[in-house]
Amino acid sequence: MLVIAVLLAHAALLAGPAPRLLARARWTIRFPQAALRTWHACAAGLLITLAAALVLTAHDLWEHGMVWLFNADKHQVHASYGGAWLAAGIAEAALLVLMLGGVTLSTFTLRRTLRLRRVRDRHRLTADAQAAHGPLGAHAEYDPSTGPTVRVLTHDAPAAFCIPGPRGGSRIVVTSAALEMLSGDELAATLEHERAHLRLHHHRSILAADVLTAALGWTGPLRGYADHVRRLAEMAADDQAVRHHGRRTVAKALLEMSTAPDAGPGAPGLSAMTGSNPAERIRRLIHASPRPAGRLVPALALAATLAVPALPVAVAMAPAALLADTAHPASSGH
């Protein structure tokens, strides 16, 4: 009972105070990629903690596994995990909830993945059929061997977006209006921004956030998870472009694209240069501190990323680990 209480307290922390503190923290804007990992760790930690609590409540399979793993006495293991507090039928109900939750999450993931794949395949075919395949002329120096294929799509509105795909199937699409609007340096920064999305696999981060938000967001926890992931992914891609082309160039390219009178072509699931919160991103790029970024905060964020999902597993296994090698020949055969 104590172990389950600890797990539920951990889940309550990850569902309430942790996301609120993370949403308000100022360091996340300075280190968006580290903040992305921390958000994912909180979401994964909440999911793992809830699953662990349900598994321990439906204790039989877990107890047998712990007896086998730690060579522990099954009666002592049962006393640690079971007990009189388990009302009739609660173990079966917990197992049913666990199975329904697994099926629901798998269904959300499959449906979302297939829908996004259809959208991306359609846009990839359109880009390959209707767009010109580099070179980009005097607008930017770009070597196709260093990244995904770039397509130039004839369109009156300036836009740039990436289409994730299997190995060799990723595309970056730039409209003809964007080529006319942006200088060579600005276009190069825009391409680097889109390459960063693909290189850092932000489409996977967004998919995970969308699935968990759809599955759990309606209950309150993780309601803003997907929005924060999109926001931080754009900032992280901006930072990658800044490393090669400078803050002013990236900010100017973003300003030019986001203030255009017409929205460029795009589709759900495709990362575009203007992305989310362009005004906030421009302010961040212009007013960023000139001091070099430190390593302490990303290191702490990485430690939290590893610790948060691992903690519920450690808590769940601790009682059995304390009973390691206590099995007797007569009680270790099952």
Secondary structure, DSSP 4 states (H G I P E B T S, - for coil): -HHHHHHHHHHHHHHTHHHHHHHH-SHHHHSHHHHHHHHHHHHHHHHHHHHHHHHHHSHHHHHHHHHHHHT--HHHHHHHH--TTS-TTHHHHHHHHHHHHHHHHHHHHHHHHHHHHHHHHHHHHHHHHHSEE---GGG----GGGSSEEEEE--SS--EEEE--STT--EEEEEHHHHHHS-HHHHHHHHHHHHHHHHTTHHHHHHHHHHHHHHHGGGSTTTTHHHHHHHHHHHHHHHHHHHHH-HHHHHHHHHHHHT-SSPPP--TT-EESS-S-HHHHHHHHHS--SSPPPSHHHHHHHHHHHHHHHHHHHHHHHHHHHTTT---TTTS--
